[in-house]
């Protein structure tokens, strides 16, 4: 049975054919691939054009990997490939080819679509009971790549235990937050939630330009829980407005007390807005205005971040425009990971563009081809951002070499572990004083 849209093997057929094609004495490799944020791409383009993207990806797979024993579409933007007798170097080569082919722009009805992929790999040398277990293992590795925010991941047995633990934690949180409506209120009041702050540095002057406020939850029974776990749950059960309001208020209050740098300027504070907050225009406007009024923070020191991965509707654009009338600035976060269009930068009233950490990850790595490609992408995006009179910020910079590369490409503002990991609130003033004295 083939997939109706692409002509590739369907999920069921992939399992069946793979079982008949593999034997215990022939080594094999399963590679599972997911188009990053395909749902957002599909929502932004519409189902018809979304289907055309899938068809193009399928054709490229067939053209690029004629040596694959089997190709399948597993669901949505998920695909799988089966190979025989690949050496370690050949597996890495196939991964590189997969990333290269997927990231080539697709032109559909005057829209330039730039995609990226995440990849999971499982090899028969891991001694699976059958091919179905190997396919499942590749999908677990893919999930690991997604949750770890890396491009690809090789399966190991610890991932199964980690996946089960993650599922149990997510389920416990979902039950807890759904059945106990007051838990978030209690958590805010009892200081279970707290903020950490990662500096955004002017790499030329070495002065701190801003701090991004990052939310953390120290659950009394489960310890510190990643925001990637609890924020989606909070969104789904409708408590994000409460949580987001607390973040904005707390961040403004703390930032208002920060000392000046040696250039007699106080750093800005950057706060992330969720999709649900942007959908309630009156509430988010009043929330931001109240936070500014109560804290006394100069509005030009507040920067609001929205993510490119979310679909930006006309209503959200009006909300963003209204927020800017308060005097704050707006940044488009995670640029390059979602539905990328020249019109997006032209239509959304923003001041900054934050390049996702995936742009810089290959700089300084072992793969020279990937590094050249990443450098060209950074230069191209910086040039594009400059055309729209926007300011680029690069996230995820960890080494001196990556920093130098960004400076050479024309980027001034940098965020990443090279300058600092996220700081707890009582360490911000010390960091500013130390940084200003350099």
Steps between C-alpha positions, in 0.01 A plus 500: 500500500642836397444845641227663290671840481863406433500149360749395768431214737239583764587449867337158509659401172843621612488268801380209286747549214792564736424172676511311172811680370727459802680186620707442817825459306481830307573823698242775450437860606167672559489880468186687605460864398253766607446833325542752780172670596317367196166573667581871507611486137179322405283742699676800347478378140170312511443128447535511121845662496600301807430182300715633217789547742466137608494384136815699423677355803403147392633559147826637637537194724460267202747701291758547775495148647471248215713265714235481773340157521169654609345845537184574696280782619416418861257787571467871424851631446669182627696270267712185542784345300650150510861437393720188485869458586586860585830567672520760778631761255228412248227545764635846582517577128133405454405726793690792345334441162160483668551831674635665184216389276229593750633850560505598133228767453170399341318754280120468495274771361757773564555382857856397588478222756816421698476174693720321748488143627567297812636148463504182710722200416493136612738228381460123511823469698288604801357145483126561472258210524346593166481780245195653668710559812771661287249737337360588840856561625567741211181686589609518865835644382309753287294603803824535695641730232185714513488525879875570519475762223771332292487409134560125530535230761615136502295254704629355823308292754498777763265697273220250565526552875525877453194504274296302752607729785417808292158362412426420865606850607293667229196290587539576872526872429201493267286323761626729774437826317166384360354362821640765733410834349663689786844337470641764267367779721656327800828446314526870413422608855739250659784592263518160334526692173809713453684681225857467379665752271735443207694805379489629144837669447625766262802299386682808373482703822477189726213673683175330597221626277214298648401191695248243386269386780460121502233328708574204728278290728640338815222252575491396870491129413650474151785750523587752228284432195598610152280770343483282187291262713272725702442796265323294226281347771424844644406615148268204444310532828463877475716632786771666291346846539542481877855366472598746228364796695711401800813472281451846345433664835788330679748566219413871483525539879842338516635683194397838641748447787800396288807726514629693203791376290822699459335675205234637738226287351287239671456176302167417341287204606370258237187295575343223291130519409302183437254457208203504738611832649514660154150378423349700787585854395328691780641278774863500382493877442372561853746246642802672343375850583432402862845342533668815365294734718546297818874441456585846368709337225563724200300339215799523266678249724236230442532268201226247421594180314269305270603176333516443128373145554153627584266609223478881510142595414382847401341532844833427668670760280248759622570393859876539447447845347292606799764376745766705322296817563593455868860566402639145520680316221423160343729217389427206271652198679628169359524644148577232243320212672143549381304642211753737343379759254632839391153637553508395866786740571329773300156466660573441869585820693826385662834653595726197550547160337652224713671233289436154639794315657488247213666762277815509712513134611708386199756780533821351633385141449677216318288525185657777290224484240232553763702786649530679165130455443415631849726802450336581167157470663598738781636756254189473284261543792699793641488669158126435478438637849703809414280565195201528733692727743480239775767402753626139499579306819667158484412243766701198611854639469733286713855548368740780407506368144120523473512851645763612249297349218192698605696824523651441155146443364387837634323388820553714808258356757573152633328265745643170619714307745817670371405807702286339768256229590165623636547679832282490807352839586735571793804453272398749230628814676837335571529391137425854381759652731766248397416535133503881515843508659664302222 
